[in-house]
Amino acid sequence: MKNDTDNLTREAYKKHIKDSHNKHINKEDKQKVEYTNSGLKRKLNWTIFY
């Protein structure tokens, strides 16, 4: 089984790992923002309803 990372130098491998980690962190941050926005939207809708 060959991975994309098998033929990378150490520096390139470290950069690859760091980039994938940053993508994962950014993805989690976006999910948190969407969750927060959906909660705010729901509260606003209930406030308007009253």
Contacts in CASP RR format, 6 or more apart in sequence:
PFRMAT RR
TARGET T0000
AUTHOR 0000-0000-0000
METHOD contacts of the structure
MODEL  1
MKNDTDNLTREAYKKHIKDSHNKHINKEDKQKVEYTNSGLKRKLNWTIFY
4 16 0 8 1.000
5 13 0 8 1.000
5 16 0 8 1.000
8 16 0 8 1.000
END
